[in-house]
Amino acid sequence: MKNLKTIPEFKNQEEEFEFWNNNDSADFVDWNTAKEVNFSNLKKTNKEITLSIPVDIFEKIKINANKIDIPYNSLIKLYLIQGLENNYSYKNI
């Protein structure tokens, strides 16, 4: 078994990001004995974007969202997730 280095204490996320960007985790963690962990309660980080779509499509989205009583932006996220899960590409749309 190889001697593992000690992971340092980090002052902030940026310092930790920089550290892992420049170091190999295999020097600090024995991945052969690592166990899978579920962080299902972590809040996902969101990225705000601007999206231009035709007005008629936007109106259809709003109507569909209203029918199922959810905000239209939540429905757009659901559509995006479904597209990703079904591996849609421009070729099969």
N, C-alpha and C positions, 0 to 999 in steps of 0.2 A: 504494500500500500504506500502510495507516495505521500510525502509530507505536504500538507496543504497550507497555503498562506492564510493569514488572518484578514478578514474583510474589515477595512477601516470604518470608523464612525464618520458619517457625512454631516456637514453643516446644513445642507439643503439639497433639493432635488437636482439642481444644476450640477453641483459638485459630484453627486452620485452618478448622474448621466455621463459626465466627463470621465469619471473613473472607469465605468464599464465600457465606455467607448474605446478606451485605450488599454484595457486589460482583458485577458482570457479568463472566463469564469471557471474553466477547468483547473486553473491554478488555485482556486479558492473553494471549489465544491467538487465532491466525489459524485459525479452524475450516475455512477453505477449503483449507488445506494440511495439516491434521492427518491423521495416519494412524491407522487402526484398530489397536488393540493387544489381544492376548489375555492375560488374567491368570488362566489356568486353574489355576495352582499356588497361588493365594491361598486361604487358609483362610476359609471363610464364617463370619460371625458368627452365633451361634445365639441364639435367644430362648427361654428356658424358659417354658412355659405350663402351666396346670392345665386338664385337660379331663375333664369328666364325661360318661361314656357308659354306656348300659345294660350290666349285667353279662353278659348273653347275647352281646352284640356283642363285648365285650372278650374273652370266652372263645373266640369264633370266631377273632378276630384272633390270639390266642395259639396256637391249634391250627394255623392257617395258617402262622404264623411258624415254629413247630416243624417243620412238614412241609418247609419250605425252609431250615431251619437258620440262621435269622437272629433277632436280638432283636425282640421285638414292637414296640418303639418305632421300630425301623428300618422295619418293615413299614408302620406307620402313616404314616411320612414318605413311603414309596413310594406309598401310596394317595393321600395329599394331592397329591403331584407329578402322578400320573396324572390326578387330578380336575382340576387346574389346566391341564394340557396338553390335556385333552379339553374344556375350557371347560364343565365341568358346572355347572349351576345347579339350584336347587331345583325348577325346572319340569321338568327332564328326568331327575330321579332317581326 
